[in-house]
Amino acid sequence: MRARSPVGRACAVALAAALFAAACGGGTAESDTASQTTPAPAESGAGASSDADVSSDADPDDTGAPAAAPAASDTAPPAPADGDAGGDEGTSEVVEPDDGAAPPPPAPVDSGETATFETVPPAAETSEADDPAEPSGDTAAESEPPPNVYDDPRGGIFAEFQRGFDRNHPFGSLDAFCLPHDPPAEQRRATDAGIGADSITLVHMRSQIEELVGAGLAVDVGDPTDMFDTLTRIVNERCGGVWGRRIDLRLVEVSALGGGGVDIDTLRNAACIEATENHDGVIVMNATTYAGTAQLCITEEHDSILIGHEALPAEYLRRGGGRLFTTATTVEEIFGALAKYVTDTGALEGRRVGVVAPNTPGEAEAVESGLVTALQALGVDVRVFDVLDCAGTSFCVGGMAESVQRLIEEDVDVLFPTLNAVSLPGYINEMVTQGFGPGDVQIFNSDFNSQGNEVVADLILTFGGAAAGELYDGSVLLVTTDQGRFRDPGLEPSAFGEMCMREYREYSATGEDYDPRDPVETNKYGILALVCGVYRVALRAIYDAGPNPGRADIVAAMENLGPVDLPFMLPASLAPGKWAMGDSLQPVTFRYPCPFEGLGTKNNICLVASDYSEVRVKVN
């Protein structure tokens, strides 16, 4: 059993930054030739120098499907002996609409409420052959996908998701980033701050993540600035802007670490002022990290839209007034789904549970209301809920040794450590110091605080050593992206990811061509797909708002986009009151050492995706 021991040392590296997430797209590549036809206008009422960037969460496994949950009897499945990452495409059957038409957009989901994530049954359980309502005879014609709908080879929920798209939309094609379209019949005019007669101002908010390289907290993901700039040139030079109005893209940079006695939140709020007051940015786009109150500075205090990619508290989204958007889910949705997942699988039956959170503003409250309360409501025996003191930094070490001591005293055997990237390794190491060994505790985690990506997970070894990795081995995480899928030898990158890569390769002066199957280049491919996805969401909204939109028109159009293209082509959507796009989650398992020879991280860990026999999707 575990033995008590002296207090372990806290994490030695002093960094004041939370790591960020990036994602990548993937499936079957489409034609290299962009369609030159001019689509009908959508019916809707509603620049800077490049530099090398580094990121933490850019793992572009590109089959794009959420994976199955591990069996209740084995929440840490063994590695496949043949090196397959477990991808089993096409196991979910396509459910065809009765009339063959695209389904209506999803019903609005109030971001202030916790949505339910349900598991889509395997194809065998929903076979059309077993459906008594299925008409007999030759129905091949009825089974054909509607015109110009991408037929996702994964089938099931993925194919159904694709039926909601208009692929003739100037900013909806899978052949090109944008399509040329006729200018409006009415004369363009200046309508609002940042919206002139001939241009509209957007902002790329870039954290200077290269600052994290020396500390080993980031990896090279290429050049996001060049990615945004290249896509802007494509829109302006090939497609004539949006309704003839050119994109005026401004770059605002902010430190990732802070310094000089100034904390990160203060610096990010200063960047907000630059983006909104100095540049009149209508939409601010971020593909690196941009967290904290600065998000509300842009959306609540100023009349601008912010599109990011991190899980956010529902309170932030509500306060954003319909102008704050994320490609992920809400924190409450992640925790609620995690609580339901672990209880549904029987993993907590008869177990004693501990939960640890940081006192970072808003985070402990979100953990308590979203996870602890949900677990208790499901009858789980939560013995320990500790909040560590971060002292205004990213290093939450106050009370760490005492918290681990309480785990021992309460004989906790299941742990939910919801700490950030630089605090979790110290906590796991403290557990090792106080006598925890492999198998003593089952750990569950999520995308919260960027734990659901391999670069962040790798820090367990970087700062905790092999013993920490062995203790964390077998941890199961519920995530919003298709982590680890690039190791699947049968991987075929997604149509969206390949389109983004092709466009960037052909129009960037760098001529970069990233291989999504390569352990290093997969990170670069991933952030490119994220940049591409975030930008496309912005452009679709501007177009749908009409030829002479005001800011409020663009906000309304953004909320009514319905399904959106994101990395991995996983189900994601926007609707009135639904500002968190992510509609799916999947479990992955932390493995150390990585079971795929030569394909692990620098510390030889990996996140192993489950197969495709289950997909957890958001429902109303």
Secondary structure, DSSP 8 states (H G I E B T S, - for coil): --------------------EE----SS---SS--------------------EESEE---TT--------TT-SS----TT------TT-S-----TTS----------TTS--EEEEE--GGGS-GGG-TTS--S--HHHHS--TT----TT-HHHHHHHTT--TTSTTT-SSSS-------SS-----BTTB-SSEEEEEEEEEEGGGGGGGT--EE---HHHHHHHHHHIIIIIS-SBTTBEEEEEEEEEESS-BTTB-HHHHHHHHHHIIIIIS--SEEE-SS---TTHHHHHHTSSS-EEEE-S-B-HHHHHHTTT-EEESS-BHHHHHHHHHHHHHHTTTTTT-EEEEEEE-STTHHHHHIIIIIHHHHHTT-EEEEEEEEB-TTSS---BTHHHHHHHHHHTT--EEEE---TTTHHHHHHHHHHTT--TTS-EEEEESGGGTTSHHHHHHHHHHHHHHHHHHHTT-EEEESS-TTGGG-TT----HHHHHHHHHHHHHSTT-----TTSTTHHHHHHHHHHHHHHHHHHHHHHHHT-SS--HHHHHHHHHT-EE---GGG--BEEBTTB-B-B-EEEEEEEESS-SSTT-S-TTS-EEEE--SS-EEEEE-
